[in-house]
Amino acid sequence: MADSELVAHLMRRGGFGATPADVARFEAAPVSAVVDYLVDYDRVPDDVDSKIGQSAYVGVTAGAGAFSPDTNIEHARQRWLFRMVHSQRPLQEKMALFWHNHFATAYSKIAGAVGSVHGTKMMALTRGALPGPPGQIELLREYALDSFQTLLFEIARDPAMVVWLDGRTNFRARPQENFAREIMELFTWGVGNYTEQDVYAAARVFTGWNLSARQGPANNNDPGAYYQFFYNPNQHDASAKRFSFQIYPGGDKTIPARPAADGLRDGMDLIAALAGHPETAKRLARKLWGFFISEMESPDPRFVDAVAGAYLANDTRMKPVIRYIFGSPWMLDAARRWTRYAWPAEYVARAIREVGWTGLSVDSARTPLTNMGQTLFEPPDVAGWSLGTGWISTGAMLARMNWAATLASNQRFNLSRAAAAARRTPDDFMGFFLGRLTPAPIDSVPYDALMAYLAGGASWPASDADLVAKSAGLAKLLVGSSEYQFI
C-alpha cells in the first residue's frame, strides 16, 4: 500500500508535490494506482489553461495589455508555471521540463533571429491558437511519453531548433554542423561514440532541412504570420554518406545515394539509428536516474541495464520506461527519498502548491526564478542547466529564502486560518506545518531552533495576532530551509 509519505515522494518526483487531497486519495491505495495516475495522464482532460484567470487558481499578470502567452514570452513563462501548479497531468509537465533541459533551446537567440512575437510562437505556441506549428514546449508535452525516435524526429524539424542550431543555413554547398554534432553528442549517445567525419556526414544528411516564411513573417509583430519547417531538395546533398557506426539492421554503415526529392529519408534513417542504439538507451537511463531517483549516488548499473532494456524492448517508447522506473525498487526505496536537488521551477511550484496561492500571481516568481538560476525557455547553452549542486550557491540560496519570505507573507492570513485548529501548543503548530509543507526530515538542532522561534514572543494558545505572525514566520523558515531544497 502507498502510505502518505510514499504518496508524497512519488508526487514530488512525478510532479510538483502532493496536495492533502492527493494524499487522501492515494494513501490507502496500492502503489500501482499512484503510478497509473501519473503515467496514464492522457486519460485526464488537458484543460488547465482554461483555468487561467479564475479566482480559485493562482493569478497571472498581463501588464498593460491582454494576457497573451502565445506571443509574449513573459506571459508564456507565467503560463508554464501556472500549469506546474495546477495541472492534473503533473508528470506531463515534469517530463516537458526534463526534455526542455535535454533539448536545451533558448528564446533569446530565437527572438534575435525572428523577433519577439515569432520567437515566442516558436517556443510556446499552443497548437491551433494562432496560425503556425506548435511551439517547442508543446511538442515536448505532446510527445513526452511517446517514442524517443518520434520525439527526436519532431525536434529535428522544430522551427525553434532549426533556428537555435543554425539549420536555416544548412545548404548543400556548405553543410552546417551544429545540429549534426548535438544530435549525437547531447541528444542521443554522447561523446566518445562518434568521429569528426561522422559529424560532417550527419551535416550532409540534414542539408536542406530549412525554414520557410508564411504569410509575411518579415513583419515580426504580425501574430498571424509564421515560419515552418521546409525540406528543400534543391539544397540537399543527395550523395551517399558513410558513418563509423551501423545505420541499418543488417550492419550497413552507409546511407545510400538517393534522389534529392527523397532526401528527407536520410535524416529519418540516421535518427532511427541513433535513437535505437544501445548507447543512447544507456545514456537516457543515466539521465533518468538523476532526474527521478538520486543525485547523491552514481546510477546503479542494474538500473541502467533494466531501463535501457525496457527502452529497447518497447521500440524507444518512453511510457513503459517511466512506468517501470516508478514501480521499481530504486524509486520505492525509502533511503532514496530526498536525494535530488529541486530545480528552481520545481521549488517554486511546490512551494505555491503547499503554502497557497489566493491573491498571488505567478508573475511574482519570475524574477526570483532567474535569481535562483533558472529562467524558463532560457537554458544557458546547448548543454542545459548545471544540475544537482550546480543549483546551490550563496546567491541562489538567498533568492530561494527571499522567495519563501515573499510567499509566506503573501499567504499569512490563509495560513493562519488553516492553522487555527493547531494553535494550542507549539508542538501542535509545528506538526501542522510539517504535514503541510513536507520538508525533508529535520535534525534535532535546527528543529530545536524552530521550536525556540515559536516559543519566543508569543503566548500559547496563540492569539489571533500571534497566529498570523507565527504562521508566516514558520512557513518562511521551513520553505527557505536547506531541508526544503530536496525532493
C-alpha positions in Angstrom: 0.0 0.0 0.0 1.1 3.6 -0.6 1.3 5.3 2.8 1.2 9.1 2.9 5.0 9.5 2.8 5.3 7.3 -0.2 2.5 9.2 -2.0 4.2 12.5 -1.2 7.5 11.1 -2.5 6.0 9.8 -5.8 4.2 13.1 -6.3 7.3 15.1 -5.8 9.3 13.0 -8.2 6.5 12.6 -10.8 5.1 16.1 -10.3 5.4 19.2 -8.2 4.4 17.9 -4.7 1.3 16.3 -3.2 -1.7 18.3 -2.0 -3.6 17.0 1.0 -6.3 15.8 -1.5 -3.6 13.8 -3.3 -2.5 12.1 -0.1 -6.1 11.4 1.0 -6.9 9.9 -2.5 -4.0 7.5 -2.7 -2.6 6.7 0.8 -4.9 3.6 1.1 -4.4 2.6 -2.5 -1.8 0.3 -4.0 1.4 1.9 -5.3 0.3 0.9 -8.8 -2.7 3.3 -8.5 -0.4 6.3 -7.9 1.8 5.2 -10.8 -1.1 4.8 -13.1 -2.4 8.2 -12.2 0.9 9.8 -13.0 1.8 7.8 -16.2 -1.6 7.4 -17.8 -2.3 11.1 -17.8 -3.8 11.0 -21.3 -7.0 9.8 -19.5 -7.3 13.2 -17.9 -8.5 16.2 -19.9 -5.8 18.8 -20.5 -8.0 21.8 -19.7 -5.7 23.5 -17.2 -5.2 26.6 -19.5 -8.9 27.3 -19.3 -8.5 27.9 -15.5 -6.1 30.9 -16.1 -7.8 34.0 -14.7 -10.3 32.2 -12.5 -10.3 33.3 -8.8 -9.8 29.8 -7.4 -6.4 29.5 -9.0 -3.1 31.3 -8.8 -3.2 34.5 -10.7 -1.3 35.9 -13.7 -0.2 39.4 -14.5 -0.7 40.7 -18.0 0.6 44.3 -17.6 -0.9 46.9 -19.9 -2.4 44.6 -22.4 -4.2 41.3 -22.5 -2.6 38.1 -21.3 -1.0 36.6 -24.4 1.2 33.6 -23.7 1.4 32.6 -27.4 3.1 35.8 -28.4 4.7 37.2 -25.2 7.5 35.2 -23.7 7.0 36.6 -20.2 3.3 35.6 -20.3 4.4 32.1 -21.7 6.7 31.7 -18.6 3.7 32.5 -16.4 1.5 30.0 -18.2 4.0 27.2 -17.7 4.3 28.0 -14.0 0.5 28.0 -13.8 0.4 24.6 -15.4 3.1 23.2 -13.0 1.0 24.4 -10.0 -2.4 23.3 -11.2 -2.2 20.6 -14.0 -4.0 17.4 -13.3 -1.3 15.9 -15.5 1.7 16.6 -13.4 4.0 14.0 -15.0 3.4 15.6 -18.4 4.7 18.9 -17.1 7.6 17.2 -15.3 8.6 15.4 -18.5 8.3 18.6 -20.5 10.8 20.1 -18.0 13.1 17.2 -18.4 13.0 17.3 -22.2 13.3 21.1 -22.2 16.7 20.7 -20.5 17.7 17.7 -22.7 16.9 19.6 -25.9 18.0 22.9 -24.4 16.9 25.8 -26.6 17.0 29.5 -25.6 14.3 32.0 -26.6 16.8 34.9 -26.7 18.6 33.6 -29.8 15.4 32.7 -31.5 13.9 36.1 -30.8 17.1 37.8 -32.0 16.7 36.0 -35.3 12.9 36.3 -35.9 11.6 38.8 -33.5 9.9 38.5 -30.1 6.4 37.5 -31.4 7.7 34.8 -33.6 10.3 33.7 -31.1 7.5 33.2 -28.5 5.4 31.3 -31.1 8.3 29.0 -31.9 8.9 28.3 -28.2 5.4 28.3 -26.7 2.5 28.5 -29.2 -0.4 26.3 -28.2 -1.4 24.1 -31.1 -4.2 25.8 -33.1 -4.2 29.1 -31.1 -2.7 31.0 -34.0 -1.5 30.1 -37.5 1.7 28.2 -37.5 3.2 25.0 -36.0 3.0 24.4 -32.2 5.8 25.8 -30.1 8.7 23.6 -28.9 7.3 23.2 -25.4 4.0 21.9 -26.9 6.0 19.3 -28.8 7.7 18.2 -25.6 4.4 17.9 -23.9 2.7 16.1 -26.7 5.5 13.6 -27.3 6.7 13.4 -23.7 6.0 9.7 -23.3 5.9 8.8 -27.0 8.7 7.0 -28.7 12.0 8.9 -28.3 12.6 8.3 -32.0 9.4 10.2 -32.9 10.3 13.0 -30.5 13.8 13.3 -32.0 12.4 13.5 -35.5 9.9 16.2 -34.4 12.6 18.1 -32.7 14.8 17.9 -35.8 12.0 19.7 -37.8 11.0 22.0 -35.0 11.4 25.7 -36.1 12.9 26.8 -32.8 15.6 24.1 -33.0 16.2 24.8 -36.7 17.0 28.5 -35.7 18.8 27.5 -32.5 21.3 25.2 -34.2 21.5 27.2 -37.4 19.7 24.7 -39.7 18.4 27.7 -41.7 21.9 27.9 -43.3 22.5 24.1 -43.8 22.9 24.1 -47.6 24.4 21.5 -50.0 27.4 23.6 -50.8 28.3 24.4 -47.2 26.9 21.9 -44.7 26.2 23.4 -41.2 27.5 21.0 -38.5 25.8 22.4 -35.3 22.7 20.2 -35.3 24.7 17.2 -36.6 27.1 17.4 -33.7 24.5 18.0 -31.0 22.1 15.2 -32.1 25.0 12.8 -31.4 26.8 14.5 -28.5 23.9 15.7 -26.5 20.6 14.3 -27.7 21.5 10.7 -28.2 24.5 8.6 -27.3 27.1 11.1 -26.1 30.8 12.0 -26.5 33.1 9.1 -27.5 30.8 7.3 -29.8 31.3 9.3 -33.0 34.1 10.8 -35.0 34.5 14.2 -36.7 33.9 12.5 -40.0 30.5 11.3 -38.6 29.7 14.9 -37.8 30.4 16.0 -41.3 28.4 13.1 -42.8 25.5 13.9 -40.5 25.6 17.6 -41.5 25.2 16.4 -45.1 22.3 14.2 -44.1 20.4 17.3 -42.8 21.2 19.7 -45.7 18.0 21.2 -47.0 16.3 20.9 -43.6 15.5 24.6 -43.6 12.6 27.0 -42.8 10.1 28.9 -44.9 8.2 32.0 -44.1 4.4 32.0 -44.4 2.0 34.9 -44.6 4.7 37.6 -44.4 6.8 36.9 -41.3 9.1 39.8 -42.4 6.7 41.8 -40.2 8.0 40.5 -36.9 4.9 41.8 -35.0 2.3 40.0 -37.0 0.9 37.1 -35.0 -0.8 35.7 -38.0 2.5 35.1 -39.8 4.7 32.2 -39.0 7.7 30.1 -40.0 7.5 26.4 -40.6 9.9 23.6 -41.4 10.7 23.2 -45.1 12.6 20.4 -46.7 14.4 22.0 -49.7 15.5 19.2 -52.1 17.5 21.7 -54.1 19.8 22.2 -51.1 20.1 18.6 -50.2 23.3 16.6 -50.7 22.0 13.5 -52.4 25.2 11.6 -52.4 26.0 8.6 -50.1 27.0 9.3 -46.5 29.2 6.8 -44.7 29.5 6.6 -40.9 31.8 4.8 -38.5 28.8 3.1 -36.9 25.9 0.9 -38.1 22.9 2.7 -39.6 20.8 -0.3 -40.8 19.9 -3.6 -39.0 22.0 -5.6 -41.5 25.1 -3.8 -40.4 25.4 -1.3 -43.3 27.2 1.9 -42.2 26.3 3.9 -45.3 23.2 5.9 -46.1 22.8 5.3 -49.8 22.7 7.9 -52.5 19.0 8.7 -53.4 17.2 11.3 -55.4 17.1 14.7 -53.6 13.3 14.5 -53.6 13.6 11.5 -51.3 16.4 13.0 -49.2 14.3 13.5 -46.1 14.7 9.8 -45.7 18.4 10.3 -45.0 17.6 12.1 -41.8 14.9 9.6 -40.8 17.4 6.8 -41.2 20.1 8.5 -39.1 17.6 9.4 -36.4 16.3 5.8 -36.2 19.9 4.5 -36.0 20.8 6.9 -33.2 17.5 6.6 -31.2 17.6 2.8 -31.3 21.3 2.4 -30.4 22.0 0.7 -27.0 24.3 3.5 -26.0 21.5 6.0 -26.4 19.3 3.8 -24.2 22.0 3.7 -21.5 22.6 7.4 -21.7 18.9 8.2 -21.3 18.8 5.7 -18.4 21.6 7.5 -16.6 19.8 10.9 -17.1 16.6 9.5 -15.8 18.3 8.1 -12.7 19.5 11.6 -11.9 16.1 13.2 -12.6 13.9 10.6 -10.9 16.0 8.5 -8.5 19.0 10.2 -7.0 21.7 12.8 -7.4 23.6 11.7 -4.3 25.0 8.5 -5.9 26.1 7.2 -9.3 23.5 5.3 -11.3 23.2 1.7 -10.2 24.4 -0.4 -13.2 21.4 -2.7 -12.7 19.0 0.2 -13.0 20.8 1.4 -16.2 20.6 -2.1 -17.7 17.0 -2.6 -16.8 15.8 0.8 -18.0 17.8 0.6 -21.2 16.3 -2.9 -21.8 12.8 -1.5 -21.3 13.6 1.3 -23.7 14.9 -1.0 -26.5 12.2 -3.7 -25.9 9.5 -1.1 -26.4 10.8 0.5 -29.6 12.1 3.6 -27.7 8.6 4.3 -26.3 9.0 6.3 -23.0 5.7 5.4 -21.3 6.8 1.8 -20.5 10.2 3.1 -19.4 8.7 5.7 -17.0 6.2 3.2 -15.7 9.0 0.8 -14.9 11.0 3.4 -13.1 8.1 4.5 -10.9 7.4 0.9 -9.9 11.0 -0.1 -9.5 12.7 -0.9 -6.2 15.0 2.1 -6.7 12.1 4.5 -6.7 10.3 2.8 -3.8 13.4 2.6 -1.6 12.8 4.9 1.4 16.5 5.6 1.6 16.4 7.4 -1.8 13.8 9.9 -0.7 15.1 13.5 -0.6 18.1 12.6 -2.7 17.6 15.1 -5.5 18.1 18.8 -5.5 14.9 20.7 -6.5 15.2 22.7 -9.7 14.1 26.3 -9.1 10.9 25.8 -11.1 10.1 22.7 -9.1 10.9 24.5 -5.8 8.6 27.4 -6.7 5.7 25.4 -8.0 5.8 23.0 -5.0 6.0 25.9 -2.5 3.0 27.6 -4.1 1.0 24.3 -4.0 1.9 23.7 -0.4 1.8 27.2 1.1 -1.1 28.5 -1.0 -1.9 30.9 -3.8 -5.0 33.0 -3.0 -4.3 36.5 -4.2 -0.9 35.5 -5.6 0.3 36.0 -9.2 2.9 33.6 -10.6 4.5 36.7 -12.2 5.9 37.4 -8.7 8.1 34.3 -9.1 9.7 35.2 -12.5 12.5 37.4 -11.2 13.2 35.2 -8.2 13.4 32.2 -10.5 16.1 34.0 -12.6 17.9 34.8 -9.4 17.8 31.2 -8.4 19.4 30.3 -11.7 16.6 29.2 -13.9 14.7 31.2 -16.5 12.2 29.1 -18.3 12.7 29.0 -22.1 16.3 30.3 -21.5 18.8 27.5 -20.7 22.3 28.8 -20.6 23.6 26.8 -23.5 23.1 23.7 -25.6 24.1 21.5 -22.7 21.3 22.8 -20.5 21.5 23.9 -16.9 24.1 22.7 -14.4 22.1 20.3 -12.2 22.5 18.9 -8.7 24.7 21.0 -6.6 25.0 23.4 -9.5 21.7 24.9 -8.4 23.1 25.7 -5.0 25.2 28.8 -4.4 25.1 31.7 -1.9 23.2 33.9 -4.3 20.8 31.2 -5.3 20.0 30.2 -1.7 19.4 33.8 -0.8 17.0 34.1 -3.7 15.2 31.0 -2.5 15.0 32.3 1.0 13.7 35.7 -0.2 11.0 33.9 -2.3 10.0 31.9 0.7 9.6 35.2 2.7 7.6 36.8 -0.1 5.3 33.8 -0.5 4.7 33.3 3.3 4.0 37.0 3.8 1.5 37.0 0.9 -0.3 33.9 2.3 -0.1 34.7 6.0 -3.8 35.1 6.6 -4.7 32.0 4.6 -2.1 30.1 6.5 -3.3 31.3 9.9 -6.8 30.3 9.1 -5.7 26.8 8.1 -3.5 26.5 11.2 -6.1 27.8 13.7 -7.0 24.3 14.9 -3.3 23.7 15.8 -2.9 27.0 17.9 -3.0 25.3 21.3 0.7 24.4 21.6 4.0 24.9 19.7 4.2 21.2 19.2 0.7 21.1 17.6 1.6 24.1 15.5 4.8 22.6 14.2 3.1 19.3 13.5 0.5 21.0 11.3 3.2 22.9 9.3 5.4 19.9 8.8 2.4 18.0 7.5 1.5 20.8 5.1 4.9 21.9 3.8 6.8 18.5 3.8 10.5 19.4 4.1 13.0 16.6 4.4 13.4 15.2 7.9 14.9 18.0 10.1 17.7 17.2 12.5 17.4 18.0 16.2 19.5 21.2 16.2 17.5 23.1 13.5 14.3 21.6 14.9 15.0 22.9 18.3 15.8 26.3 16.8 12.4 26.3 15.0 10.7 25.4 18.3 12.5 28.2 20.1 11.3 30.6 17.4 7.7 29.5 18.0 8.0 29.9 21.8 9.7 33.3 21.6 7.5 36.4 21.9 4.2 34.5 21.7 1.6 33.2 24.2 0.1 29.7 23.7 -2.6 29.0 22.8 -1.7 31.6 20.2 -3.7 34.8 19.9 -5.0 35.8 16.5 -2.1 38.2 16.0 0.4 35.6 17.1 -1.3 33.1 14.9 -0.8 35.3 11.8 2.8 36.2 12.7 4.0 32.7 13.6 2.2 31.2 10.5 4.1 33.5 8.2 7.3 33.2 10.1 7.4 29.4 10.3 6.4 29.0 6.7 9.2 31.3 5.6 11.7 29.4 7.8 10.6 26.0 6.5 10.3 26.8 2.8 13.7 28.7 3.0 15.4 25.9 4.9 18.0 23.6 3.5 15.7 20.6 4.1 13.1 22.1 1.7 15.6 22.2 -1.2 15.4 18.5 -1.8 12.6 16.4 -3.4 
